[in-house]
Amino acid sequence: MTESRAPRHPVFVVGMPRSGTTLLSSLLDAHPDLVIAPETHYFARCWSGGEIDGWADVERMLARLNQQPGVHDMALADDEWAAIRSRLRALEAPTHGDILRALIETYTARSEAPAWGEKTPDHLRHVPEMARQFPNAVFLAIIRDPRDVVLSLRNLPWSRRTAPEQAWTWRTYAALVDRYRTHRKGRFFALRYEDLIAHPEACLRDVCAFLETPFHEAMLQPRQQEDQHFDPDREPWKQKSAREIDASNREKWRAQMPEAERVVVEVIAGRWLSAYDYSRPRVRWRPALIGRILQRLGRAALQRGRRALRKIRSGRVFSNDAAPRWTKE
């Protein structure tokens, strides 16, 4: 019989979108002593960068939270929202950490698990603030081959950036993972998606050792579809990654990615490609290839410029509307 020992928590799962965060959180959620909440995007979409100043700020943050698809998936009842507000009103000066903790612990209270966590990939950018708000928090980051990431981001309703921009985001996130792994030892753990799908038990044992909790065989069986923490009709791209470990789901870029796009991603990823042990085929430079690369970079620069112009025209006011744009279209 496997011993029970509560994992260190809260556990925040972070990483580049489409890097395996859904699979990792599903495997962690199968641990009997840990609940991983759906994506709240608290620090990515709701947090304005300042502190909580009075009850009006608390209500505004709760309203912004309630606009997030992941929070809708929690299906909190009216009495649970009332309990969250009652808990926060009892505090003399609620913080952003208090708000997020009240939300997730209310959700977690439905189970008997003693530990909780949350998965929002883009929270990787906010690890320093989250570490300040949650002094005992630990972070799990997952890295995936940038070419497969860019390929996986194609045609998703919320992915509006071009391949060069997505590659640059991957580079930025890879550098952040390296920085946090170095400067936040003991609180930050990183693994590769390719290692997780090829050797799931070994990787999960390493994760459990980091969390100071026993490994459970149940972690090798992601939640079944009816137990998934998202709406499969709204986010169908998550279905496969949440219900199975597919060891073959790697290096799809070799067959599916045009050479010009692959070279652009590899050039932008730079040294981080080899730093995370991803192979890089030799490029046979020729005028036609260079022309296609320049075309892609030109289109990317034009689209980025248009978006920047729209932002300038619309202004950057912190509004009460925090719902992701793709859910409105």
PESUL-V65904 format. One record per pair of residues at least 24 apart in sequence whose ideal C-beta (glycine too) atoms are under 7 Angstrom apart, sorted by the first residue. I is the first residue (numbers start at 1). GAP is how many residues later the second one is. D is the distance in Angstrom with one decimal. If there is no record, write none. Layout:
i = {I/I}
gap = {GAP/GAP}
d = {D/D}
//
This chain:
i = {2/2/3/4/5/5/6/6/6/6/7/7/7/7/7/7/7/8/8/8/9/9/9/10/10/10/10/10/11/11/11/11/12/12/12/12/12/12/13/13/13/14/14/14/14/14/14/15/15/15/15/15/15/16/16/16/16/16/16/17/17/18/18/18/19/19/19/19/19/20/20/20/20/20/21/21/21/22/22/22/23/23/23/23/24/24/24/25/26/26/26/27/27/27/28/29/30/30/30/30/30/31/31/32/32/32/33/33/33/33/34/34/34/35/35/35/35/36/36/36/37/37/37/37/37/37/38/38/38/38/38/39/39/39/39/40/40/40/40/40/40/40/40/41/41/41/42/43/43/43/43/44/44/44/44/45/46/47/48/52/52/52/58/58/58/60/61/62/63/64/64/65/67/67/69/69/73/73/73/74/76/76/80/95/96/97/97/124/124/127/131/131/138/138/139/139/139/140/140/141/141/141/142/142/143/143/143/143/143/143/144/145/145/145/145/146/146/146/146/147/147/147/147/148/148/148/148/150/151/151/151/151/156/157/158/158/162/162/162/163/163/163/163/164/164/164/164/164/165/165/167/167/167/167/168/170/171/171/171/171/174/174/175/192/194/197/197/197/197/197/198/200/259/260/260/260/260/261/263/264/264/264}
gap = {212/214/211/29/208/209/27/108/109/207/24/26/27/108/204/205/206/130/203/204/106/107/108/106/107/108/124/127/106/127/129/200/105/106/111/118/125/127/104/106/127/107/109/110/113/125/127/106/109/126/127/128/158/105/128/133/153/154/157/104/105/131/134/135/123/124/125/130/174/122/124/173/176/221/98/100/121/216/219/220/199/218/219/222/116/118/172/94/196/197/216/177/192/195/89/194/188/189/191/192/193/185/188/81/184/186/80/81/82/180/79/81/83/73/76/78/81/81/82/83/37/67/70/79/80/81/32/35/36/191/192/29/31/80/81/25/28/30/31/60/63/78/80/27/29/79/58/80/83/86/87/76/78/79/82/277/276/49/270/42/43/44/30/36/41/260/38/37/257/256/258/38/255/256/165/258/156/157/158/33/30/31/26/38/37/36/37/49/52/53/53/56/49/73/41/48/49/49/67/36/47/49/49/51/31/34/47/49/50/133/49/49/105/106/133/24/119/123/127/106/110/115/118/102/103/104/105/115/101/102/105/106/81/169/166/168/137/138/141/98/101/102/133/100/104/132/133/136/135/139/97/98/101/102/100/99/97/98/99/101/98/102/97/84/56/48/49/50/52/53/49/45/30/29/32/33/36/35/30/29/32/33}
d = {5.3/5.7/5.4/6.1/5.2/6.0/5.2/4.2/4.9/6.6/7.0/6.1/5.2/4.6/3.9/6.7/3.9/5.1/5.2/5.4/3.9/5.7/6.0/5.8/5.5/6.9/5.6/5.0/3.2/5.7/6.2/6.7/6.3/5.8/6.0/6.2/6.0/5.0/6.5/3.9/5.0/6.1/4.9/3.9/6.9/5.9/5.1/5.2/6.0/5.0/4.3/6.7/6.9/6.4/6.9/5.7/6.7/5.4/4.6/4.6/7.0/5.2/4.0/5.4/5.2/6.4/3.9/5.8/5.7/4.7/5.6/3.7/6.3/6.9/5.5/4.8/5.8/5.0/4.5/5.2/6.8/4.6/6.8/7.0/6.7/5.3/6.7/3.9/4.1/5.5/4.8/6.2/5.0/6.0/6.6/6.4/4.9/4.8/6.2/6.6/6.5/5.6/5.6/6.8/6.1/6.7/5.4/5.7/5.6/6.3/5.7/4.8/6.3/4.6/5.5/4.6/5.0/4.6/6.7/5.7/6.9/4.7/5.5/6.6/7.0/4.5/3.6/4.6/6.1/4.4/6.2/7.0/3.6/5.9/4.6/6.3/5.9/5.7/5.8/6.6/6.9/5.9/6.0/5.1/6.9/5.2/5.0/5.6/4.0/6.2/6.1/6.0/4.2/6.1/6.8/4.9/5.4/6.0/4.7/5.5/5.9/6.2/5.6/5.6/6.5/6.2/5.3/6.9/6.2/6.8/3.8/6.4/5.0/4.0/6.4/6.1/5.7/5.5/6.2/4.9/6.8/6.7/5.2/6.2/5.6/3.2/5.4/5.7/5.8/5.6/7.0/6.7/5.2/6.8/6.9/6.3/4.8/5.4/6.6/4.9/6.9/4.4/5.9/5.5/6.5/6.1/6.2/5.2/6.7/5.5/3.9/6.8/7.0/6.9/5.0/4.1/5.5/4.8/6.9/3.6/5.8/5.8/5.2/6.6/6.9/5.7/5.5/5.5/5.9/5.4/5.9/5.5/6.1/4.1/6.1/4.2/6.8/3.9/5.6/5.3/6.3/6.5/6.9/5.5/6.2/6.7/6.1/4.3/6.2/6.4/6.6/4.3/4.0/6.0/5.5/6.3/5.9/5.4/6.6/5.7/4.2/6.6/6.7/6.5/5.1/5.5/6.2/5.0/6.0/6.8/5.5/5.2/6.4/6.1/3.8/4.9/5.8/6.5/6.1/5.8/5.7/6.8}
//
